[in-house]
Amino acid sequence: MLIGEVARRSGVSARMLRHYESLGLVRPSGRTGSGYREYSGADIRRILHIESLRSLGLSLREIGRALDDPGFTPSALVGDLIRQTRARIAAETELLTRLRRLDAAETAGWEDALRVVALLQALGSASADARQRAALSSGDTVPVEALVEAVLSEPEPNVAGALSWALARSEGSAAELLAEALGSPEAAVRERAVETLAELTGEGPAGRLREALGHPDAVVRGRAALALGARGEDGAVPALLDMVVSGHRDTDAADTLGVLASDGATADRVAGAMTARLADTATRAAARGRLTQALADIPGPVATRALTELSQDEDRAVALTAAYLLRLREGTD
């Protein structure tokens, strides 16, 4: 078969076939009487093998090695190709993300565009100081998506605080993006997301924190409850009581319950909820002790009655704690 026919059947141009021949990849098995290249069936199969391997990303040198070395095993080469492809995809994905953020910044000119690029690079710097300076300088220049991604991966508290400050000043869907991050499989990402939400003001972040009260992660629920309780939302009371019972940040939860109970009506509701937990047979001794201590900061008659009853409790530690708290209350009345 002559080179023109091979080119038509294989889809490989005659020029490329000559290039393959110059590299020694495939040589026509014969020549016609007029000196034209003549390819055999085996030559054509080799050409198709070359094209198949090229489609996997192999270089022509690697293809020659694969086809000519009888002892060649493809597993190592394929493994290298997989690693190289993953690295290339990661690099291309990072570039695409950077371009999308630059596009979202809607820069007016090259100077603005270069400033955005510089800030984006600084946010990914290995230097915490550089990242913090970039966060404080971001203003409305850096897209909110970039700030959210940065804060979710930020291990340094000071830098995370600067990023939260930048998010609070930015216009965009920070609360929605952070709420999406609450579904991350990584606990550290979920924790950073709820911590950042807690730093943001407004109804949007508050609404997301209320939703987080039902999150399956106790850490997320607890941080949302502390933030909402500090804002005076008594819907956080059940989650705060769960924290006292479980012992997870129980002191912070008790303090927040005390803040919520500064209002008389709320104080009685909080004390009633505590009393119900104390009466629950599923509440263990250590948890009953923490609940009793938490009653110290709850004013009002309901809390006083609860402490009076607890001073006669079968659990001596609970009874002594309640009696001590009663004496303190009598001294301040």
N, C-alpha and C positions, 0 to 999 in steps of 0.2 A: 504494500500500500504506500503510495507516494505521500509526501509531506502535506500537500494541499488537502487530500482526502482525510488524513489523520487529523489535521486541524479542524476540519468540519465535523468529524465524528466525536472527537474528544473535547472540543470547545477550547482547546489550547492553541493560541495563535502560532503561525509558522515561525514568527520571530522568537517567541518563547521556546519553541522546540529547538531552535538553533542554539539558544542560550543554554538550555539543558545539555545539549551535546557538547558545548564548549566547556562546561563544568564537569563533564564526564558522568552526568546523572543518567542519561539514556543515549545510546548510540544506535543508529539504524543498523540492522543486521546485514544489510546488503546495499548494493548499488545496481541501478539498471545499466543496460549497455550504453546509455547516454550519460551516465554518471550521476543520475538523480538518486537522492536518498530513498531507500525502500525499507519500510518498517514491517516487521513480522507481528504476528499475534502476541508473542511474548513482549515485544517492545511496546505495543499499545497497552498491554496490561500494566507494564511498569509505569508508563505515563499516567495512567489512571491512579495507580498507587501513589505516585508523587503528588498528584492533585489532592488526593484524599488526605495525605499527611499535611500538605500546606493548609488545608482547611482547619486543621487543629492548631495552627499557629507555629509549626515547626519551621525553622530556617532551612534553606536548601542544603546547607552543610549537614545539619542534623538529619535531614531526609536521606542524604547519601549514605551517612553512617548507618542509619536504620535499615536501609535496603541492602547494603553490601556486607554488613558484619553478620556472619551466620550465628554468632553467639550473642547477638544483641538482644536484650530484654527491654521491652518498652515501659515497664512499670516505673523505673526511676525517672525516665524522661517525662512520662506523663505526670508524675508527681511534681516535677519542676515546673511543667507547664501550668498545672493547677495553681501552684503558688504564685507564679508570675502573673497569671490571669487575675487572681484575686487582688494582688497588689495593684495591678493596672486599673481594675474596677474601682478599688478604694480611692486611688488617686483621681480618677475621672469623676467619681461621685463627689469627692471633696471639692474639685474644681467647679462642678455643676452647682453645688450648694453655694459656693462663694459668688458665682455669677448671678444666681437667683437673688442672693441678698443684695448684691450691688444693684440689680435691677429694681428690687423692692425699695431701695433707698431713694430712687428717683432723683439722682444727682443732676444738677443743672449744667455742670461742666467738668472738665478733666480734673481740675483742682479739687472739687468736691469728691469726685470719684476716687481719686488717689487717697484722699483723707479717709474715706470709708474703708478702702482696702487696707490702709495702714492700721486703722483701729481694729478691723477684723483679725489681722495678723497678730496684733498685740494681745487680743483676747485669748489667742491660742498660744501665747508665749510660755516658755518654761519658767519664766520669772514671775513670782507672785506680785512683786511691785509693779512690773510692767502691766500685768493684767488689771491690777487695781487702778492704775492711772488711766488705762483705756476705758474702764467702766465709768470712772468719774468724768471722763472727757467725752463720753459717747453722746450725751444729750439726746436730741431727736435724730441724730445722724445714722446711728446703727439700727437696723431693723429689729423689731421686738423678737423675732424668731431667733436671731443670733444671740441676743441677751439671754433668752430663756435657755437655749442650749448651753450657753456658757455657765449659767448659774447651776444647772443640773449636773454639770461635771466638775464643779469647783470644790476642791477639798479645803481651801483656806477660808476660815470664817470671816476675816476682814474683807477679803475679795468678794465673798458671797454677799456680804452686807452692802458693798459698793454696787454690786450688780442689782441687788434688790432695790436700792435707791434709784438706780438708772431706770429700772422697770417701772417704778412708781411714777417717774416723770415722763415716761414714754407714752405714746398713743398707740394702741393696738390691743390685740387679743391675748394679753399676757395671762389672764386668769384662765381662759379656755385652754391655752397651751399647757399651762401648769397642771390643770385638772386632767388633761390627757396623760401627762407624765405620772399621775397617781396610779395609773394602770400598768406601769412598768414592772417587768419581772424582777428588777433589781431593787432591793430594799433601800440602798443608799440613794437612788434616784427618787424613789417615792418620798423619802424623808426630806430631801432637799426641796422637792416640789411643794410639800405642805408647809415647810418652814418659810419658803418664799411667799406663798399665798398668805400666810399669817402676817407678813410684813406689809402687804398691800392693803390700801384702804378702798372704800367704796362698796357698793352693793354687789358688783360682779364678783370680786374675790370672796365677799361674805357668803354669797349664795353657793359658791363652790365649796367653801368650808362647811356649810350646813350639809351639803351632800356627802362630804367626807366623814361625817359623824356615823355613817353606815358602812364605812369602808371595812373590808375584811382584815386589814392590817391594824393591829392595836396601836402601833406607834402613830400611824396616820390619824386614827380616830382621836387619840389622846391629844396630839398637837392641835388638831382642829378644835377640840373642846376647850383647850386652854385659851386659844385665840378668841373664840366666840364668847367664852365666859368673861374674859377681860373686857369685852365690848358690852357686857351687860345682857347677853342673850341667855335666858334661862332654859332654852331648849338644849343647852349643853350639859345640864345637870345630870342626866342619866349616864352620859359618857364619863363625866368627871367622877361620879360615884364608882363606876367600873374601875377607874384608875386607882381610887383609894382602896377598893377591895382587892385588886390584883397586886397592888404594891408598885405599879409602874408610875413613876413620878408622882407618888401619892402626896408628898408634901406640897408640890406645886398645885395639884388638884384641890387639896384642902384649902390652900390659900385663895384659890380662885372661887371656890364655893363660898368662902367667907366674904369676898368682894360682892358676889351676887346677892348674898343674904343681907346686905346693908339696907335693903328695902324690907319693911316689916312683913308684907304679904309674901314676898319671895322667901324670906327667912323661914316662915312657917312651912312653906312647901318643901324647902330644902331639908329642914329638920324632919318633916314627915317622911320624906323619901329615905333619909338615913335610918330612921327608926324601922322602916319596913325592911331595909337590908339587914339590920341588926337582928330582926326577928326571924329572918329567913334561915331555916335549918341548914341550908346549903352553904351559908357563910361560915368560913372557918374561924378558928380562934384568933389567929394573927390579924385577919381582916376585921374582925369585930373590935379588936384593940385599936386599929387605925381609924375605924369609923367613930369610935368613942372619942379619940383624940381630936378628930375633925370637928366634932360638935362644939369644941371650945370656942371656935370663931363664929358660931351661929347664934345670933341674939334671939330673944323672944321666948314666950312661955312654952312653946312646943319643945324646943331644945332643952329648956330647964326641966320639964317633966321627964323627958327622955333620960337625962342625966340622973335625975332622982331615982328612977326605976333601975338604971344601970348600976347605981351605987350599991344595990342589993343583989347584983348579978352573981350567978353561981361561979363564973370565972373570976377568980380573985384579982387577977391583973386588971380586968375590965372594971371591977367594982372599985378598986383603989384609984384607978385613973378617973373614974366618974366622980368619986367623992372629992378628989383633989380639985377637979374642975368646978365642982359646985361651990367649994370654999372660995375659989377665985372669983366666981360670979357674985357670991354674996358680998365679997369685999369690994366689988366695984359697983354694986347697986346703991 
